[in-house]
Amino acid sequence: MPLEDRYGLPLSTSSDQAASTYREGVDLMLAGWTGMAEMLERAITADPDFALAHIARARVHAFYQQGDLARQKAALARELVAKHGTERERSHVETLALAIEGRGPDAIATMFEHIERWPRDAVVLSLPLGAFGLFAFSGMADHDRARHELCERVAHHYGEDWWFLTMSGWAMTENGDVGRGRAVTERGFDLRRANAHAAHAVLHAMFEDGSIEDADRLVAEWIPSYDRAGILHGHILWHQALGALERGDATRALHIYADALQPSATQAPPLNVITDSASLLWRLSAYGHAVPKALWAEADATAQKLFPKSGLPFADVHMALFAAATQNREALAARLAVIEQRLADGKLPAGPVVPAICRALAAFADENYAACARELAPVLPEVVRIGGSHAQRELIEDTFLLALMRSGELQRARSLLDARLHRRPSLRDTRWQAALARGRMGTTNRRTP
């Protein structure tokens, strides 16, 4: 009888140990839990010809921006699967390899073909899902809907599977069905509590429905079970810091930053290191709270090492936050020139929204709020194209809103706040609304990064 993965798909290995450690490694990867790399290495040791273990290990390397190692493992997996793999395994390896090589459109096309034939291949299905998945970073304006529709299409193949409930619930939440999304995600979380992706997805639902006290309690009670080396450890605490800011507690937000988010404290993947640090420090400054310059300097120095060149729009936007906040006009101009050239060459799928955001952030940091608002107003509906989640992208809308307030566009600011408060409760927006009613937001809270 052939060995199988947890979803009943045959595995081309005759080693029970390779199969069992591969299954465990994949579950750890799907849960965002520590030990995934070590478990996959054990599977490779047990059967060096087991292609699926190699390609899964390559994906973990890619999480941590270890590009050379990821591509080497992917190339080896291609060789091995051609010799020893089934048709399903060859397609599986090829799809993951394309994603690892940065060939997003090809990976998406191959993923759809693969899932049509083998819908229970969860590792392949995981590629387009999530805030940093293939759909989010494709430049698509409708990636929230695309994730949800894909999950709905294959839901009957998964039933009450903890991983699928986690990801499909998150897709519902991001697509606007917050109540249902939270309930589905919580079902998945209850089935496997050692699941960082589920904790994260529930926090997103709580962000969207305004349950900041529930979110704070969830993090406080759950995070002790999650090792600091976990891939989402810092980001989950970033959500807790957002809750502190929602309550106006900048001291607590800065404490969370120092403990878990600043580059010298975190063990997160590079993309999380720069996005979590830049976005939290920018929010603190933009909302009128003092941020020590040393924090910006440390985070910026790390970011310049991790992302020295323009590439991923989501990273570029956060690098623009650093450049604007530290007044490094030369760095921003150099990155912006590359972005605009890629746009002119038709090689920037996210489109004009990327350079517009970068220019707007620079204007905001220079306290040229009218220019910031002019840059952002026409592209706000396109911000979704940079990827990430609603919670992450809200920073751009916040910047626009504050620019309106500080440039005297109070009526436009009131209209935007009213729309936001109809979408979800927010203590911060309620405070801003009250300040606008008193006619004070045009001149107060002007501390900029």
N, C-alpha and C positions, 0 to 999 in steps of 0.2 A: 504494500500500500504506500503510495507516494506521500512524502512529508508535505505539509501545507502551512500557509501563513494563518494568522488569526481569522482571516475572512474566508478561509476555505479554498484559497488558490494554491495550486501545486507549486512546490519549490524544487529547483534542480540541484539538490544536494542529497547525498546519501547519509550525511552525518546528522544524527539526532541532536548533538550538541550545537552544531552550526545552525540548525533550524530553530531550536529553542532559544538560543541567544539572539538570533536575528529577530524572532518574534518579540522578544522582550525589548531589544534595542529599538525596534520600530515603535512599539507602544510608548517607550520613553520619549522618543522623538515627537510622536503625535501629541503627547501630553506636555511637551516643553519641560521635561524633567531632567535632572542631573543623571549622569551615568550612561547616556545614550551612546557617546563615542566609545567608551570603554566596552560596552556590551557588543557593539558592532565589531570592534577589533577582536573580541573573543570569537565571534562568528567567523571572521576571516581566518583567524588562527586555526580554528577547527576544520575549515575547508577553504584553503587559499584559492580554489577555483570557483567559489560561490559568488557569481557576478552581482546578485542583488545586495549582498552585504557590502560589496565594494561601492556600489552606486549610492547606497544609503549613507555610507561613511563619507562619500564625496559631498553629499548634501549637507551634512553637519559641518564639514569644512567650509562650505559656501556660506552657511549662517554666520560664521565668524570671519568672513572676508579673507579666507585663506585660499585665494584664487588658484595659485599654482598647484597646491596640494589637491584641491577639488578637481581641477582639470586632469591631473595625472590619474587620480582614482577613476574618474569618468572614462578616460581613454582605456584604462585597464579593464574596466567593467565591460566596455564595448567588445574588446578582444575576447574576453572570457565568455560572454553571453553568446557570441557568434559560434563558439565551439561547443558550449555545454547547455545553452538555454533553450527554452521553449519559445514559441512565437509571442506569447504574452510577455515573457521576460525580456525578449529583445525589444519589444515596443516600450516596455516599462523603462529599461535602461536608456533607450534613445530619448525618450521624453524628458527624463531627469537630466540627461547629459546636455540637451539643448538649453534647458533652463540654466544649468550651471555655467554654460558658455555665454550666457547673456543674449541668446537668440530668442527673445521673448515671443515674437509673432509665430515663429516656427514651433516653439514649445507649446503655445496655446493651440495651434491647429492639430498637432500630434496628440495633445492631451484629449481634445474632443473626440478624435477618432478612437483613441484607446478606451476612454470611458464608455463610449457607445458599445464596445465589445465586452469590456471587463469592468462594469460599473462598481464592483466591490474592491477594486484596487485602490485602497485608501491613500497610499503614498502618492500615487499619481494624482488622485482627486485633490489632495492637499495643496498641490502646486498653485492653482489659481485663487485659493481661499486666503483669508487673512488680510490684514492691513498692509503687509509687505509682499503679497502674493503676485502672481503673474498678471492677474486682472488689474489690481491696484496700480501697478507700475507700468501698465501698458499705454497710458495716456488716454484711456477710455473715459468719457464723461459719464457713462452709465455703469461703472464697474460695481457699484453697490447692487444694482438690480441684476446684473449678470451673475454675480455670486449667488444671490437668492434663487434665481431661476434654475441655475445648475443644481443647487441642492434640492430644490423641489422635484426636479426631473429624476433624481436617483434615490429619493428618500425611501421608497418602498423596498429598496435593496438592503437597507441598513437597519430599519426598525429602531429599537431602543439601544443602539450602540453608543457608548459614552463619547467616543470621539466625534461621531457624526452629529449627535445632538449638540455638542459644543459648537461646532463650526456652522451648522445650519441655523442654530439659534442666534449666533453672532451675525450671520448674514441677514436674518430677519430684522434684527435690531438696527443695523446700519442702513437697511432699506426702508426704514420708517415704521415697521411693525414692532414697536418696542415692547408692548405688553406680552405679545406672543413670544417674541424673541427671548425675553427674560425668563419666561416660564420654561421654554424648551432648553435653554442653556442651563438653568438650575437643575433640570432633570439629569442632564449629562454630568453636571458637577456632583450631584448626589450619588451617581453610579461609580464615580472615581474621583475622590477628593484630591488624590495626588496627581492633579491635572492643572498645571499653571495656565494653559490656554482657556480652561473653563473659568477659573477665577478671574482671569482677564476679561473674558467675554461678559461675565456677570457684572463686572465693574463698568463696562461700557453701557450696559442696559441701565444701571443705576445712575450713571452720568446723564443719560438721555431722559430718564424720568424724574431726575432731581432728587434721588434718594441719597444725599451725600452722607447722612448719618449712618445709613445701612452700609454704604461703601466703606466708610472709615472703620466700622465694626468688623466687616468682613476681612479687611486687610489685617487689622490688629489681631484677630483670632486665628487667621489662616497662615500668615507669613512665617511664623516660627517653624512651621513644618517644611518650609521650602529653603533649601540651601542657598547661600548667597551666590554660589556659582551658577545657579539656575538661569537659563537664558532670558527669562522674563522677571527675574527678581527685582531689578532696579525699576523696570517699567511699571510694575504693579505698585511699587511705592511712589512712583511719579503720579499715578492716579490718586493716591492718598494725599499727595502734596497739592494736587488740583483742588481737592475737597477743602483743604486748609485755606487755600486762596479764596475759594468760594465764600468761606466764612470770614474772610479778611484777616486771617491769622498768618501773616507773613513770617513771623518768628518760627512757627512750626514748619512751614514750607521750607525755609532755609535749613532747619535742622534735618529734615528728611533729605534735602539735597546733599548736605555735608556727609550724612551717614551712608547714603546708598547710591547717589547719582553722580557726584562729581567724579571726574576721570580717575583720580587717585583712589577712590573708594569702590568703584564698580567693577564687576567682572562681565559686564554685558557685551554683546556683539558690537562691533564698531558703529553700525548705523544707529543703534539704540543709544550708544554713548553720546553721540553728537546731537541727536534729535531731542532726547530727553533733557540734556543739560541746557542746550540753547533755548528750547521752548519754555522751560520753567523760568530760567533767568530773565528772558524777555518779558514774560508775563509779569513777573514780580516788578521789574522796572517800569513797564508800561502802565501797570495799575497804580503806580505812585509809591512803591516801597523801595527802600534803599538796598542796593546790592553791592557788596564790596567789589571794587575793581579787580582785586586779586582773583576772585572767582571767575570773572569773565576772562582774565588773562590766562589762567590755567586751562580752562576749557577750550579756549581758542587755540592755544598752543597744541593741545592734543588733537583737536579737529584738523588743524593744518597738516599734521603728520598722517592722520587716517584718511583724509580726503583732499589731497593736495591739488587734484585736478577736477575739472567739471565732468560730470557724468550723469548720475542719477538725479532727476529733477528734485525729488524729495530731499535728497542730501544737499543739493545746490541751494535750495531755499533756506535750509538751516545754516549752511555756511554763510549765506547772506546775512542772517541774523547776527552771527559772530562779527562779520566785517562791519556791519552797521553799528553795532553796539560798541565796538572797540575803535570806531572811526578809522578803520583801515581802508581808506578809499582806494588805494592802489590794488589791494587784494580783490576788492569787490569789482573794480573796473576790469581787471584781468579775467575774472571768472565770468563776468557779464559779457565780455567780448566773445568768449568761447561759446556761451549759450546763444547769443544772437547769431553767430556764424552757423551754428548747428540748425537754428531755426531757418535761416536763409537757405541752407542746403537741403531743407526738408528732412532733417534727421533729428527733430525734436518732437516726438509724438504728442507730448503734453501741450505744445503750441505756445502762443504768445503770452499766456498767463505766467510762465516762468520768469522771463525777464521783467515783466511788469511788477511782479511781487518783489523781485530784488530791488528795483528802482524805488518802489514804494517804501520798503523797509529803510533804505538809506535816507529818504526824505523824512520819514518819521523820526529817525535818530537825530537828524539835523534840526528837528522841531519845525520843519516846513510841512505842517499838517495839511494845508490846502493841497499841496503837490501830492502828498501821500494819498489823499482821498481821490484826487483826479486820476492817479495811476490805477487805483484798485477798483473804482466804481464800474468801469466797463468789463472787467474780467472776473468779478466775484462769482458769477455762475460757473466759471471754468476752473475755479480753484480745485475742485474735485479731481481734476486731471493729474495733479501732482502725486496722487496716491495717499496712503495713510488712512486714518480713521476720521470720523466726524470730530472726535475730541481733539485730535492733533491739528486738524485743519482749522478749527475754530479760532486759533490764534490769529489767523489772517483776518477773519471777520472782526475779531476784537480790535485789532490794529486799525482797521477801517473805521470802526465805530468811535474809537477814541480820537482818531484824526478828525472825524466830523465834529465831535464835541469841542475839540480844542481849536478848530478853525472857525467856530461860530455857526456851523451848520446844524443848529439845534433841532429844527423840525425834522430834518432827514434822520438825525440820530434818534429822535423819539419814535419815528416810524419803524426804524430797524429794531429798536428795543422792543416795541410792542409786538412785532412779528416774532422775535425770538422768544418772548415770554408766552406767546400763544403756542409755540412749538414745545417748550419745556420749561418747568420752573427753574429759577435761578436766583439765589440770594444776591449775588453780585449784580445781576442785571436789575433787580428790584432796587438796590441801592443807587445804581446809576440813574434809574428812572426817577427816583425821588430827587436826586441832585439836579437832574434836568428840569424837573417841575419847579425847583427853586431858582432855576436859571444860573446855576453855579458851575456847571461842568465845562464851560468854555474857558475858564481861567484856573481851575484848581486841578490838583493831582497831575501836574505837568512834569513830574520826574521822568525823564527818558533814559534809555540805556546809556 
